[in-house]
Amino acid sequence: MVSITIRDVPQEVRDELASRAAASGRSLQEYLAQALDDLAAKPSLEGVLVDIRRNARGFPALEMDSLTADLAADRR
């Protein structure tokens, strides 16, 4: 385990987080450690976009005329 120090946190932010921690029956440290763990477990938006772009390369290119014709045919 490592320690992380966060400086210059506004007092009202600290108080709100401490209140949420207390309401959940955990210390502020436990609450923040869990919040950081949850944050790290989620993919970043940038990572998701990279994956989408990488996967999109495997799909055929779409022509707008063909796409709109297909949509119109589906509506009939």
C-alpha positions in Angstrom: 0.0 0.0 0.0 1.1 3.6 -0.6 0.0 6.9 0.9 -1.4 9.7 -1.1 -1.6 13.3 0.1 -4.0 15.8 -1.4 -3.4 19.4 -0.6 -5.6 22.5 -0.8 -8.9 20.7 -0.5 -11.6 23.3 0.4 -12.9 22.9 3.9 -16.5 22.4 2.7 -15.5 19.6 0.4 -13.6 17.9 3.2 -16.6 18.3 5.5 -19.0 16.9 3.0 -16.8 13.8 2.3 -16.4 13.3 6.1 -20.1 13.5 6.5 -20.7 10.9 3.7 -18.0 8.7 5.3 -19.7 8.9 8.7 -23.1 8.1 7.2 -21.7 5.0 5.6 -20.1 3.9 8.9 -16.5 4.3 7.6 -13.6 6.6 8.4 -12.8 9.3 5.9 -9.7 7.4 4.9 -11.7 4.2 4.3 -14.3 6.1 2.4 -11.8 7.9 0.1 -9.8 4.7 -0.4 -13.0 3.0 -1.7 -13.9 6.0 -3.8 -10.4 5.9 -5.4 -10.6 2.2 -6.0 -14.0 2.6 -7.7 -12.7 5.5 -9.8 -9.6 3.4 -10.9 -11.9 0.4 -11.8 -13.8 2.5 -14.3 -12.3 3.0 -17.8 -11.5 6.6 -18.6 -13.5 8.4 -21.3 -10.3 8.7 -23.4 -9.7 4.9 -23.1 -13.2 4.1 -24.2 -12.9 6.4 -27.2 -9.6 4.8 -28.2 -11.3 1.4 -28.0 -14.3 2.5 -30.0 -12.1 4.0 -32.7 -9.9 0.9 -32.8 -12.9 -1.4 -33.1 -14.5 0.8 -35.7 -11.6 0.2 -38.1 -12.9 -3.3 -38.6 -16.3 -2.2 -39.9 -16.9 -1.4 -43.5 -17.2 2.2 -44.6 -20.8 3.5 -45.0 -21.9 5.6 -47.9 -24.5 8.2 -46.9 -26.7 7.5 -49.9 -26.7 3.8 -49.2 -27.5 4.3 -45.6 -30.4 6.7 -46.2 -31.8 4.3 -48.9 -31.7 1.4 -46.4 -33.4 3.5 -43.7 -36.1 4.6 -46.2 -36.6 0.9 -47.2 -37.0 -0.1 -43.6 -39.7 2.5 -43.1 -41.9 1.1 -45.8 
